[in-house]
């Protein structure tokens, strides 16, 4: 915010931020509301059920360790429950002996239900996706790993897109702006300064090369390869349909989507210079071949005319 004196047009006070200083992301939007919610909200019902199951299993385990005792009333106060305690009973009537009671709970069923609830919560929290990245290299080939990653990560793609656009991109732009204003960034090329009238530099584009972003980008490359395979019969019938494509952009984007190093790509200016030099060399070669062909024709005509060239060829 800037306050300007109305008469003198002088700036008297300035406050605020060049960029938004606070950055918040949303896992998913809450309907049409601008607010969002975390995956824990989805997992909350399952977490309550899991907590209840854990309490029930604790009760069952406690009963197994310290089972309830069924005993005749005549033995009240005479039953030992310690490890070495002795309880004396009448041998004539063994049914009057103390015994465990109501300890037939199924611990295994409870454990199975707990495992199911945990699995559901882990799926909601995308735990299988991160386990995939940790284990996939040991169990699959590189091609299978790429396809598997792309398949799994597309379920996470909307959330990752929100994370980058709402949180990571603005934060990185904020950091860049602070460093630029403090003079800690290197001097930019003149080409960038010309783009903004020589007064500053445009904000940089952010590229992410973590495994999730690369898996999402790999899906783009896979879709492109599948599309080109479908169109191959049409290309063979009419190669001119490839004129609809920007092959250079597609190649460079595919290179980056595959996570290959940026220094492996030549600059667009270098590519243009290489192509211009190649075209010039091809033109010179064509001229030389044309001159050689003309000399050969003249030699053949001269031999046919007894060593004399026709007047039109001499001109």
Backbone bond lengths (Angstrom), bond angles and torsions (degrees), N, CA, C in turn:
res aa  C-N    CA-C-N  psi(-1)  N-CA   C-N-CA  omega(-1)  CA-C   N-CA-C  phi
1 X - - - 1.453 - - 1.521 108.44 -
2 X 1.332 116.16 134.90 1.461 121.89 -178.81 1.525 109.48 -124.49
3 X 1.340 116.66 129.99 1.466 122.37 176.43 1.528 108.53 -103.73
4 X 1.345 116.58 127.78 1.462 122.39 -175.91 1.529 108.97 -120.66
5 X 1.346 116.67 133.79 1.462 121.15 175.34 1.520 108.99 -68.04
6 X 1.322 116.41 124.92 1.469 120.88 -170.87 1.511 112.64 -61.83
7 X 1.332 118.43 -41.12 1.460 120.85 -175.44 1.521 112.59 -79.10
8 X 1.326 115.77 -49.58 1.474 119.10 -176.23 1.526 113.27 -86.16
9 X 1.324 116.55 -13.15 1.468 121.77 -178.17 1.527 112.05 61.92
10 X 1.310 116.83 26.47 1.454 121.45 179.37 1.532 109.86 -93.77
11 X 1.316 115.85 140.62 1.453 120.99 176.32 1.531 108.59 -74.75
12 X 1.315 116.50 121.16 1.458 120.68 -177.55 1.526 112.41 -106.30
13 X 1.298 116.96 -19.26 1.462 118.82 -178.91 1.520 109.49 -160.37
14 X 1.311 114.62 137.05 1.464 120.39 178.15 1.514 108.59 -136.71
15 X 1.307 116.86 134.01 1.449 121.54 176.08 1.522 109.93 -150.37
16 X 1.296 115.00 165.39 1.458 119.69 -179.75 1.513 111.24 116.59
17 X 1.325 116.61 -165.22 1.454 122.89 -175.93 1.524 109.43 -127.61
18 X 1.326 114.87 148.12 1.462 119.31 175.60 1.522 111.20 -70.91
19 X 1.322 115.40 -33.31 1.464 121.08 176.74 1.521 108.41 -130.05
20 X 1.318 114.98 163.19 1.455 119.36 176.34 1.531 109.30 -63.57
21 X 1.354 118.59 120.54 1.465 119.66 -175.63 1.524 114.19 -80.82
22 X 1.330 118.18 -19.63 1.466 121.56 -178.21 1.523 109.26 -108.71
23 X 1.320 115.91 137.16 1.462 120.47 -177.10 1.520 109.03 -132.63
24 X 1.307 115.30 127.36 1.462 121.96 -178.00 1.519 108.19 -134.21
25 X 1.296 116.23 136.78 1.460 120.25 176.97 1.519 110.04 -112.91
26 X 1.316 115.06 164.69 1.457 121.99 178.83 1.515 108.31 -125.02
27 X 1.316 115.14 134.39 1.468 118.78 176.49 1.525 109.51 -64.44
28 X 1.325 116.70 -53.17 1.454 123.28 173.75 1.523 108.05 -145.40
29 X 1.315 116.78 150.20 1.456 120.59 178.77 1.517 110.47 -77.90
30 X 1.326 115.29 146.25 1.455 121.82 179.56 1.528 108.73 -88.53
31 X 1.324 115.69 86.02 1.461 120.39 -179.10 1.518 111.13 61.72
32 X 1.329 116.78 -130.03 1.464 121.65 178.35 1.525 111.72 -90.72
33 X 1.307 117.57 0.85 1.453 121.43 -179.85 1.523 110.44 -74.18
34 X 1.345 118.05 149.14 1.468 119.41 176.13 1.522 112.52 -71.97
35 X 1.316 117.31 -13.19 1.454 120.69 -179.14 1.533 110.48 -82.79
36 X 1.312 114.26 157.91 1.460 119.71 179.77 1.507 111.34 -127.03
37 X 1.324 115.26 -174.55 1.460 120.50 179.66 1.517 109.41 -146.61
38 X 1.324 114.95 159.95 1.458 121.75 -177.75 1.522 110.22 -93.75
39 X 1.326 118.55 164.07 1.469 120.44 178.31 1.526 112.49 -64.32
40 X 1.336 116.51 -21.53 1.460 118.65 178.52 1.528 111.45 -63.10
41 X 1.342 116.34 -27.31 1.470 118.72 177.55 1.522 110.41 -65.07
42 X 1.328 116.96 -37.79 1.459 121.12 178.37 1.526 110.14 -70.47
43 X 1.325 115.01 -37.19 1.470 119.86 -176.72 1.521 112.92 -82.28
44 X 1.344 118.27 -7.42 1.458 120.76 -173.94 1.534 113.42 -59.39
45 X 1.356 120.25 -45.67 1.478 118.77 178.54 1.529 112.29 -59.28
46 X 1.316 116.90 -41.86 1.461 119.73 178.94 1.526 110.94 -66.78
47 X 1.334 116.82 -34.14 1.460 120.00 178.66 1.533 110.82 -66.40
48 X 1.358 116.96 -38.53 1.468 119.80 176.87 1.537 110.62 -63.35
49 X 1.325 115.81 -42.73 1.465 119.00 179.17 1.526 110.34 -64.61
50 X 1.319 116.84 -40.47 1.458 120.63 179.67 1.527 110.21 -63.67
51 X 1.322 116.79 -40.71 1.466 120.08 178.64 1.534 111.00 -62.31
52 X 1.340 116.48 -42.24 1.459 119.91 178.01 1.518 111.79 -63.27
53 X 1.342 116.41 -41.99 1.460 120.09 178.35 1.530 111.17 -62.82
54 X 1.313 116.65 -39.98 1.456 120.09 179.34 1.526 110.43 -63.19
55 X 1.322 117.23 -40.37 1.469 120.16 177.74 1.529 110.70 -63.37
56 X 1.340 115.71 -42.77 1.461 119.00 179.61 1.526 111.28 -64.35
57 X 1.325 116.76 -38.71 1.463 119.56 178.83 1.522 110.98 -68.84
58 X 1.332 116.89 -33.28 1.464 119.20 176.00 1.530 110.58 -64.41
59 X 1.334 115.85 -40.63 1.466 119.57 177.74 1.518 110.58 -63.45
60 X 1.362 115.92 -43.60 1.461 119.59 179.99 1.525 111.43 -63.95
61 X 1.333 116.39 -40.92 1.464 119.68 179.01 1.528 111.00 -65.72
62 X 1.321 116.43 -38.73 1.461 119.62 178.82 1.524 111.35 -66.21
63 X 1.339 116.20 -39.18 1.462 119.30 177.75 1.523 111.19 -66.79
64 X 1.362 115.95 -34.43 1.465 118.28 177.99 1.525 111.34 -68.69
65 X 1.339 115.84 -36.21 1.469 119.33 179.75 1.519 111.89 -77.67
66 X 1.334 116.44 -35.84 1.462 121.58 179.50 1.531 108.06 -130.78
67 X 1.325 116.86 76.72 1.468 120.16 -173.42 1.531 111.75 -66.78
68 X 1.330 116.51 149.12 1.472 119.74 173.07 1.540 110.02 -68.71
69 X 1.303 116.18 150.45 1.463 122.20 -175.12 1.526 109.73 -114.38
70 X 1.314 114.53 132.82 1.470 121.38 173.45 1.529 107.49 -104.35
71 X 1.328 116.42 120.12 1.473 120.17 -175.23 1.522 109.21 -144.10
72 X 1.344 115.96 155.04 1.464 119.01 177.88 1.534 110.78 -67.04
73 X 1.306 114.30 153.91 1.457 119.64 -177.11 1.519 111.84 -63.27
74 X 1.345 116.85 -26.20 1.464 119.14 -177.68 1.521 112.22 -67.49
75 X 1.348 117.64 -17.40 1.466 120.84 -179.26 1.520 112.17 -97.96
76 X 1.306 117.53 11.39 1.451 119.89 -179.20 1.526 110.63 -58.42
77 X 1.313 114.66 128.08 1.452 120.44 -179.86 1.499 113.88 82.21
78 X 1.327 119.72 -0.17 1.456 122.08 -177.39 1.527 112.82 -116.50
79 X 1.294 117.62 4.80 1.469 121.76 -177.36 1.520 109.03 -93.67
80 X 1.328 115.33 125.43 1.454 120.33 176.83 1.522 110.75 -88.71
81 X 1.324 117.50 131.34 1.463 121.67 -179.32 1.524 111.51 -112.91
82 X 1.337 118.56 3.67 1.455 121.46 178.18 1.509 111.64 -80.94
83 X 1.333 116.23 174.87 1.462 121.28 -176.17 1.525 112.31 -65.08
84 X 1.306 118.71 -36.22 1.473 121.37 -177.17 1.525 111.96 -117.34
85 X 1.295 118.10 14.82 1.457 120.55 179.49 1.530 110.82 -69.84
86 X 1.342 116.19 149.08 1.469 122.34 179.39 1.517 108.52 -117.23
87 X 1.327 116.20 131.65 1.456 122.22 175.81 1.522 107.85 -116.68
88 X 1.334 117.88 121.13 1.461 121.73 -177.59 1.523 109.00 -92.91
89 X 1.353 115.14 133.88 1.463 121.26 -179.12 1.528 108.43 -130.61
90 X 1.331 115.94 167.73 1.464 122.94 178.91 1.527 109.05 -80.36
91 X 1.347 117.26 121.45 1.464 119.95 -178.11 1.525 112.49 -67.43
92 X 1.322 117.56 -22.38 1.473 119.51 -176.65 1.523 111.21 -68.24
93 X 1.324 118.01 -34.06 1.460 120.99 -176.86 1.539 109.29 -123.27
94 X 1.378 116.52 87.90 1.478 119.04 -177.98 1.529 113.28 -65.06
95 X 1.352 118.02 -21.47 1.466 119.64 179.55 1.524 111.92 -66.13
96 X 1.333 116.13 -17.59 1.448 119.46 179.35 1.541 111.81 -86.19
97 X 1.373 116.33 4.04 1.468 120.33 178.33 1.536 109.89 -76.52
98 X 1.315 119.27 144.81 1.475 121.92 175.60 1.524 110.59 -63.79
99 X 1.319 117.18 146.18 1.477 121.56 179.07 1.534 109.18 -151.68
100 X 1.353 114.54 158.94 1.475 119.80 176.96 1.522 109.51 -65.13
101 X 1.326 113.84 153.14 1.461 117.69 -176.27 1.543 109.44 -147.94
102 X 1.300 115.42 136.47 1.478 122.56 176.42 1.523 111.56 58.16
103 X 1.349 116.24 49.46 1.480 120.27 176.17 1.521 111.26 -121.05
104 X 1.333 117.76 29.22 1.471 121.20 -174.68 1.534 112.32 -97.38
105 X 1.330 118.47 26.06 1.466 120.13 178.22 1.517 112.00 -66.41
106 X 1.380 116.33 148.73 1.470 122.09 -178.85 1.528 109.75 -91.50
107 X 1.323 116.10 95.52 1.463 120.96 179.43 1.527 111.28 -64.72
108 X 1.333 117.60 -35.61 1.467 121.40 -177.71 1.529 111.70 -65.02
109 X 1.353 116.77 -39.79 1.466 119.52 178.82 1.523 110.20 -64.18
110 X 1.320 116.24 -42.07 1.457 119.26 178.09 1.517 111.89 -61.22
111 X 1.329 116.99 -40.82 1.458 120.82 178.80 1.527 111.50 -64.55
112 X 1.337 116.47 -38.44 1.466 120.25 178.31 1.529 110.72 -64.20
113 X 1.320 117.03 -42.66 1.466 120.32 179.39 1.526 111.11 -66.05
114 X 1.319 116.96 -38.44 1.461 120.27 177.01 1.528 110.53 -62.74
115 X 1.331 116.35 -42.31 1.470 120.23 178.94 1.522 110.78 -62.73
116 X 1.332 117.49 -39.56 1.468 120.66 178.52 1.524 111.40 -64.02
117 X 1.336 116.48 -43.67 1.463 119.99 179.79 1.528 110.81 -64.80
118 X 1.317 117.08 -41.87 1.462 120.05 178.14 1.525 111.24 -62.01
119 X 1.322 116.46 -41.29 1.459 120.22 179.18 1.520 110.79 -63.11
120 X 1.328 117.01 -41.76 1.465 120.42 178.75 1.519 111.10 -62.09
121 X 1.324 117.06 -44.35 1.464 120.83 179.68 1.528 110.86 -64.63
122 X 1.321 117.19 -40.90 1.460 120.30 178.96 1.526 111.63 -64.08
123 X 1.319 117.70 -36.52 1.461 120.58 177.29 1.523 111.21 -66.94
124 X 1.334 116.07 -40.20 1.468 119.64 177.89 1.522 110.54 -63.53
125 X 1.329 116.92 -37.08 1.464 121.58 -179.10 1.528 112.24 -87.73
126 X 1.347 117.56 9.80 1.467 123.79 178.09 1.530 111.93 62.49
127 X 1.318 116.43 31.20 1.450 119.41 177.95 1.511 113.09 -63.68
128 X 1.346 117.29 -34.10 1.463 120.01 179.80 1.515 111.59 -65.33
129 X 1.348 116.50 -31.20 1.460 119.99 178.70 1.519 110.94 -64.43
130 X 1.336 118.08 -46.07 1.454 120.92 -177.46 1.524 111.23 -74.33
131 X 1.320 117.96 -30.94 1.466 119.40 173.00 1.511 110.51 -66.30
132 X 1.336 116.12 -33.74 1.457 120.56 177.82 1.518 110.39 -59.61
133 X 1.331 117.81 -45.52 1.450 121.01 -179.70 1.524 111.48 -64.87
134 X 1.321 116.79 -30.79 1.457 120.68 -177.03 1.524 112.40 -79.58
135 X 1.337 117.93 -26.66 1.457 121.13 -170.73 1.516 114.21 -115.42
136 X 1.311 118.03 -15.44 1.460 119.81 -167.27 1.527 112.25 -67.00
137 X 1.344 118.12 -32.59 1.449 120.20 -177.18 1.524 111.99 -66.84
138 X 1.303 117.58 -24.26 1.464 120.84 -177.83 1.517 112.77 -88.54
139 X 1.317 117.14 -12.05 1.452 118.97 -172.66 1.524 114.17 -119.92
140 X 1.333 118.11 -11.39 1.464 120.07 -174.47 1.526 110.71 -137.87
141 X 1.340 114.30 161.84 1.452 120.00 172.59 1.521 108.99 -73.68
142 X 1.325 116.45 169.39 1.462 120.75 -178.11 1.530 111.21 -62.11
143 X 1.342 116.76 -42.40 1.465 119.75 -179.65 1.520 111.46 -65.66
144 X 1.325 115.64 -45.27 1.472 119.27 178.61 1.523 111.00 -63.68
145 X 1.334 116.00 -37.40 1.463 119.66 179.56 1.517 111.18 -63.86
146 X 1.346 116.70 -41.66 1.466 120.39 179.99 1.518 111.06 -63.71
147 X 1.332 117.08 -44.64 1.459 120.48 179.57 1.521 111.43 -65.61
148 X 1.336 115.75 -40.66 1.468 119.07 -179.85 1.526 110.98 -66.14
149 X 1.329 115.97 -42.02 1.455 119.87 178.39 1.520 110.85 -61.43
150 X 1.348 116.28 -45.30 1.457 119.98 -179.02 1.520 111.58 -61.85
151 X 1.334 116.27 -40.23 1.461 120.08 -179.81 1.527 111.74 -64.42
152 X 1.323 116.36 -44.47 1.457 120.25 -178.67 1.517 112.01 -71.36
153 X 1.328 115.86 -41.38 1.456 119.22 -171.30 1.525 112.15 -73.23
154 X 1.325 118.73 -21.14 1.461 119.40 179.37 1.522 110.77 -64.49
155 X 1.320 117.91 -25.79 1.457 120.41 175.07 1.528 111.00 -69.21
156 X 1.326 115.84 -25.78 1.459 121.34 -178.79 1.523 111.58 -95.94
157 X 1.323 117.83 -7.21 1.460 121.90 -172.40 1.518 113.85 -58.94
158 X 1.359 120.75 -46.48 1.475 118.64 179.58 1.517 112.80 -58.67
159 X 1.310 117.02 -40.40 1.460 120.66 179.37 1.518 111.19 -67.52
160 X 1.330 117.23 -41.71 1.461 120.60 179.55 1.523 110.75 -66.10
161 X 1.341 117.20 -37.44 1.464 120.39 177.53 1.520 110.83 -63.00
162 X 1.343 116.76 -42.29 1.462 120.17 177.38 1.524 110.93 -64.64
163 X 1.326 117.18 -38.57 1.461 121.19 179.71 1.525 111.08 -62.22
164 X 1.333 116.61 -42.68 1.468 119.61 -178.05 1.526 111.84 -74.28
165 X 1.338 117.88 -43.56 1.465 120.62 -174.94 1.523 112.67 -76.79
166 X 1.331 117.99 -32.53 1.456 121.21 -175.58 1.527 113.60 -96.07
167 X 1.313 117.69 -22.51 1.467 119.10 -174.12 1.533 112.69 -124.75
168 X 1.334 117.39 -58.91 1.461 119.51 -172.23 1.525 112.25 -69.04
169 X 1.349 117.85 -47.76 1.468 120.16 -179.30 1.534 112.09 -59.07
170 X 1.353 118.75 -53.34 1.473 118.07 179.26 1.533 113.32 -59.97
171 X 1.322 117.31 -37.03 1.467 119.48 179.87 1.516 110.81 -65.89
172 X 1.329 117.32 -43.17 1.463 120.01 178.95 1.524 111.31 -66.56
173 X 1.337 117.13 -36.66 1.463 119.91 176.34 1.530 110.54 -65.01
174 X 1.313 116.78 -38.25 1.463 121.68 177.51 1.529 110.20 -63.53
175 X 1.317 116.95 -45.26 1.465 120.87 179.01 1.520 110.42 -62.88
176 X 1.328 116.68 -43.75 1.465 120.43 179.35 1.522 110.36 -61.17
177 X 1.339 117.34 -43.99 1.468 120.64 -179.05 1.518 112.03 -62.88
178 X 1.340 116.42 -41.64 1.472 119.57 179.78 1.529 110.50 -63.51
179 X 1.329 116.98 -46.73 1.462 120.76 -179.72 1.521 111.29 -64.42
180 X 1.333 116.41 -37.36 1.472 119.77 -179.80 1.525 110.94 -65.82
181 X 1.313 116.87 -44.38 1.466 120.03 -178.47 1.525 111.73 -69.71
182 X 1.335 117.62 -25.24 1.456 121.08 177.14 1.526 112.69 -85.61
183 X 1.334 116.93 0.89 1.449 120.77 178.17 1.509 114.83 72.73
184 X 1.325 117.14 22.20 1.460 120.62 -177.77 1.529 112.97 -96.50
185 X 1.317 116.94 1.78 1.469 120.35 176.75 1.517 109.14 -96.11
186 X 1.332 119.00 147.37 1.467 120.74 178.66 1.522 111.37 -66.68
187 X 1.324 115.50 159.72 1.466 120.69 179.65 1.522 109.92 -63.55
188 X 1.334 118.18 126.10 1.473 120.32 -177.65 1.517 111.48 -75.64
189 X 1.321 118.25 160.16 1.467 121.25 175.90 1.527 111.21 -62.37
190 X 1.324 115.67 154.38 1.463 119.89 180.00 1.519 111.90 -61.90
191 X 1.353 116.72 -29.68 1.462 119.34 -178.69 1.531 110.67 -61.71
192 X 1.334 117.21 -38.68 1.459 120.02 179.12 1.515 111.39 -68.92
193 X 1.335 117.15 -39.83 1.451 120.28 179.67 1.521 111.01 -64.05
194 X 1.326 116.71 -35.38 1.467 120.42 -179.87 1.518 111.45 -67.11
195 X 1.342 116.84 -29.36 1.462 120.16 -178.59 1.517 112.19 -65.83
196 X 1.305 117.22 -27.12 1.462 120.88 -177.14 1.527 111.37 -118.14
197 X 1.339 116.93 28.33 1.452 120.61 175.55 1.511 114.65 74.09
198 X 1.301 117.89 18.00 1.448 120.54 177.50 1.509 114.68 75.39
199 X 1.318 118.93 10.29 1.461 121.93 -176.78 1.531 113.04 -103.83
200 X 1.277 118.87 -10.69 1.453 121.06 -177.99 1.513 109.98 -177.02
201 X 1.298 115.99 -165.63 1.456 120.60 178.50 1.524 109.10 -125.61
202 X 1.327 117.91 147.82 1.467 119.37 175.75 1.526 110.48 -69.98
203 X 1.313 116.01 153.36 1.460 119.64 178.31 1.526 109.82 -64.11
204 X 1.308 118.10 139.51 1.468 120.44 -177.82 1.523 111.11 -73.38
205 X 1.315 114.42 157.79 1.460 120.78 172.10 1.532 108.50 -88.45
206 X 1.317 115.54 136.52 1.459 120.71 -177.23 1.521 109.28 -97.02
207 X 1.320 116.30 130.00 1.461 121.90 176.53 1.523 108.30 -118.58
208 X 1.330 116.48 131.75 1.458 122.20 -178.19 1.524 109.18 -105.24
209 X 1.325 115.27 133.75 1.465 120.63 -177.90 1.519 111.93 -122.95
210 X 1.347 118.10 24.24 1.455 118.88 173.65 1.526 109.31 -76.58
211 X 1.298 116.79 172.64 1.460 120.53 -171.49 1.528 112.19 -67.86
212 X 1.322 117.21 -32.24 1.455 119.43 179.20 1.521 110.24 -68.53
213 X 1.347 116.86 -48.25 1.457 119.46 -179.11 1.523 111.29 -64.91
214 X 1.327 117.22 -37.63 1.467 119.89 178.43 1.524 111.11 -66.69
215 X 1.338 116.91 -35.99 1.461 119.54 177.89 1.526 110.84 -66.31
216 X 1.341 116.84 -38.24 1.469 120.23 176.66 1.521 110.12 -65.23
217 X 1.341 116.67 -43.42 1.464 120.33 179.29 1.528 111.05 -65.97
218 X 1.340 116.52 -35.51 1.465 119.68 179.23 1.520 110.86 -61.88
219 X 1.321 117.07 -31.83 1.458 120.31 176.63 1.518 110.67 -62.89
220 X 1.339 117.41 -35.65 1.463 121.32 176.65 1.520 110.41 -63.46
221 X 1.332 117.28 -44.43 1.462 120.50 178.30 1.518 111.45 -63.09
222 X 1.326 116.26 -39.76 1.463 120.00 178.88 1.525 110.98 -64.12
223 X 1.320 116.65 -42.56 1.465 120.48 179.04 1.522 110.40 -63.30
224 X 1.327 116.93 -39.57 1.465 120.33 178.68 1.521 110.85 -64.08
225 X 1.335 116.48 -44.30 1.469 119.83 179.90 1.527 110.88 -63.36
226 X 1.321 116.95 -40.95 1.467 120.37 178.63 1.526 110.67 -64.87
227 X 1.324 117.52 -40.96 1.468 120.88 -179.62 1.530 110.87 -64.63
228 X 1.342 116.58 -43.50 1.458 119.54 -179.94 1.525 111.37 -65.28
229 X 1.329 117.34 -34.38 1.461 120.18 177.26 1.529 110.88 -65.13
230 X 1.331 116.25 -37.59 1.469 120.16 178.40 1.527 110.84 -67.74
231 X 1.347 116.06 -38.05 1.467 120.12 -176.02 1.525 113.64 -84.74
232 X 1.322 118.44 -3.73 1.454 120.84 -176.00 1.528 113.28 -56.36
233 X 1.350 120.21 -42.79 1.473 118.51 177.21 1.525 113.15 -59.83
234 X 1.327 117.93 -37.85 1.468 120.37 178.29 1.520 111.24 -68.53
235 X 1.333 116.93 -36.18 1.459 120.09 178.62 1.523 110.41 -64.24
236 X 1.335 116.82 -38.46 1.461 119.91 179.10 1.521 111.25 -66.88
237 X 1.330 118.20 -34.09 1.458 121.64 177.79 1.517 112.06 -74.81
238 X 1.336 116.22 -39.70 1.461 120.27 -177.07 1.529 108.91 -144.17
239 X 1.337 117.82 89.28 1.474 120.24 -178.83 1.526 113.72 -60.49
240 X 1.335 117.49 -18.26 1.461 119.48 -177.03 1.528 113.09 -66.90
241 X 1.330 117.39 -15.40 1.468 118.17 179.64 1.530 111.08 -67.57
242 X 1.335 117.12 -18.37 1.464 119.85 176.37 1.518 111.93 -68.30
243 X 1.353 117.07 -13.67 1.463 119.65 176.94 1.522 111.64 -64.82
244 X 1.326 117.04 -16.76 1.460 120.06 177.77 1.526 112.36 -73.03
245 X 1.323 117.30 -14.91 1.466 121.43 -174.40 1.518 110.86 -98.21
246 X 1.315 114.84 145.51 1.459 121.72 167.98 1.529 106.32 -95.22
247 X 1.311 115.69 87.57 1.466 120.61 -171.96 1.527 112.12 -62.65
248 X 1.317 116.88 -37.50 1.461 119.55 -179.50 1.528 110.93 -62.92
249 X 1.325 116.04 -46.48 1.467 119.33 179.36 1.517 110.70 -63.65
250 X 1.339 116.89 -41.31 1.454 120.32 -179.43 1.521 111.16 -63.50
251 X 1.324 116.47 -40.58 1.464 120.14 179.86 1.519 110.79 -66.68
252 X 1.322 117.54 -45.73 1.468 120.94 -177.17 1.528 110.83 -67.13
253 X 1.341 116.73 -40.00 1.466 119.64 177.34 1.523 110.95 -65.90
254 X 1.329 116.45 -40.77 1.453 120.15 178.66 1.521 112.01 -63.62
255 X 1.328 116.06 -37.55 1.471 120.86 176.75 1.527 110.31 -60.31
256 X 1.316 115.95 -47.76 1.472 120.11 -178.73 1.524 110.90 -69.53
257 X 1.331 117.18 -38.61 1.463 119.77 179.48 1.523 112.12 -62.20
258 X 1.315 115.86 -28.10 1.460 120.08 179.33 1.522 111.96 -80.47
259 X 1.336 117.36 -2.92 1.456 120.83 178.67 1.518 113.90 77.37
260 X 1.335 117.58 19.43 1.460 121.13 179.78 1.531 109.82 -77.06
261 X 1.339 117.84 153.76 1.475 120.63 -174.64 1.518 111.95 -64.47
262 X 1.323 115.55 140.67 1.464 121.14 -177.46 1.522 111.83 -65.61
263 X 1.339 116.91 -32.89 1.465 118.36 -178.51 1.521 112.15 -71.05
264 X 1.319 117.62 -5.97 1.458 119.98 174.62 1.518 112.96 -80.34
265 X 1.335 117.04 -12.32 1.468 121.87 177.79 1.523 109.72 -96.46
266 X 1.304 116.85 132.00 1.453 120.43 173.79 1.522 109.22 -76.29
267 X 1.309 116.71 153.53 1.460 120.33 179.11 1.522 109.95 -67.82
268 X 1.319 115.69 156.85 1.464 119.90 -179.34 1.524 110.85 -63.43
269 X 1.327 117.35 -33.31 1.476 120.05 178.34 1.519 110.21 -65.65
270 X 1.352 116.65 -42.74 1.468 119.36 178.41 1.524 111.14 -62.58
271 X 1.326 116.31 -38.87 1.464 119.87 179.14 1.522 110.74 -63.58
272 X 1.337 116.56 -42.76 1.470 120.18 179.37 1.525 110.98 -64.08
273 X 1.329 117.48 -41.55 1.466 120.24 179.33 1.527 110.86 -65.40
274 X 1.342 116.85 -39.83 1.463 120.14 178.62 1.523 110.85 -63.77
275 X 1.313 116.74 -42.29 1.461 120.17 179.66 1.520 111.58 -67.50
276 X 1.346 116.80 -38.33 1.468 119.61 178.22 1.530 110.40 -64.61
277 X 1.354 116.33 -41.59 1.461 119.47 178.44 1.525 110.94 -65.46
278 X 1.329 116.86 -39.00 1.456 120.26 178.44 1.531 110.71 -65.00
279 X 1.334 116.34 -42.86 1.469 119.68 179.70 1.526 110.73 -63.84
280 X 1.345 116.47 -39.32 1.468 119.86 178.92 1.523 111.09 -65.29
281 X 1.348 116.03 -42.53 1.462 119.54 179.15 1.526 110.99 -65.04
282 X 1.325 117.06 -38.31 1.466 120.51 177.87 1.521 110.84 -65.81
283 X 1.345 116.74 -38.23 1.464 119.87 178.62 1.523 111.01 -65.74
284 X 1.338 117.02 -42.55 1.465 120.19 177.25 1.519 111.13 -63.53
285 X 1.320 116.81 -40.42 1.457 120.61 178.14 1.512 110.95 -62.60
286 X 1.343 115.73 -41.01 1.468 119.35 179.20 1.523 110.73 -64.92
287 X 1.349 117.34 -39.00 1.467 120.06 178.22 1.520 111.40 -64.94
288 X 1.339 115.01 -41.14 1.467 118.54 179.30 1.529 110.48 -64.78
289 X 1.325 116.99 -42.72 1.462 120.18 178.55 1.523 110.67 -64.10
290 X 1.334 116.55 -38.92 1.468 119.73 179.28 1.515 110.68 -66.80
291 X 1.356 116.16 -40.51 1.465 118.95 178.23 1.516 111.12 -65.26
292 X 1.337 115.75 -41.62 1.464 119.09 179.18 1.519 110.86 -64.85
293 X 1.333 116.27 -39.33 1.471 119.24 178.34 1.522 110.81 -65.07
294 X 1.354 117.06 -39.83 1.470 120.06 177.99 1.510 111.81 -64.43
295 X 1.348 116.33 -40.95 1.470 119.27 179.07 1.519 110.67 -64.62
296 X 1.330 117.16 -37.82 1.456 120.66 179.54 1.519 110.98 -65.68
297 X 1.351 115.37 -42.21 1.476 118.73 178.43 1.513 110.73 -63.18
298 X 1.355 117.13 -42.78 1.472 120.42 -179.66 1.521 111.39 -62.46
299 X 1.350 115.04 -39.13 1.462 119.33 179.36 1.524 111.04 -63.76
300 X 1.325 116.57 -41.87 1.463 120.07 -179.60 1.527 110.92 -66.59
301 X 1.334 117.52 -40.82 1.477 120.58 -179.89 1.515 110.54 -67.24
302 X 1.351 115.52 -38.87 1.463 119.04 179.39 1.517 111.17 -63.69
303 X 1.321 115.40 -41.71 1.468 118.63 179.30 1.522 110.79 -64.79
304 X 1.323 116.65 -35.65 1.464 119.61 -179.48 1.529 112.10 -70.75
305 X 1.345 117.30 -24.79 1.470 121.22 -178.19 1.522 112.19 -104.69
306 X 1.285 116.00 26.60 1.447 119.57 176.86 1.507 113.23 69.86
307 X 1.266 116.41 31.82 1.459 120.28 177.35 1.499 113.73 90.84
308 X 1.322 118.41 3.40 1.458 121.94 179.70 1.522 110.57 -110.69
309 X 1.332 115.84 138.34 1.449 119.92 176.12 1.509 110.81 -91.29
310 X 1.308 118.05 147.04 1.469 120.27 175.08 1.529 109.55 -62.39
311 X 1.372 114.00 153.06 1.439 118.31 -177.43 1.513 113.39 -60.09
312 X 1.374 117.65 -36.45 1.463 119.75 -178.69 1.534 111.67 -66.53
313 X 1.366 117.87 -28.81 1.448 120.06 178.76 1.527 110.62 -81.28
314 X 1.321 116.82 -28.89 1.469 120.08 177.83 1.512 110.34 -71.09
315 X 1.325 116.83 -32.38 1.464 118.18 178.04 1.505 109.25 -66.68
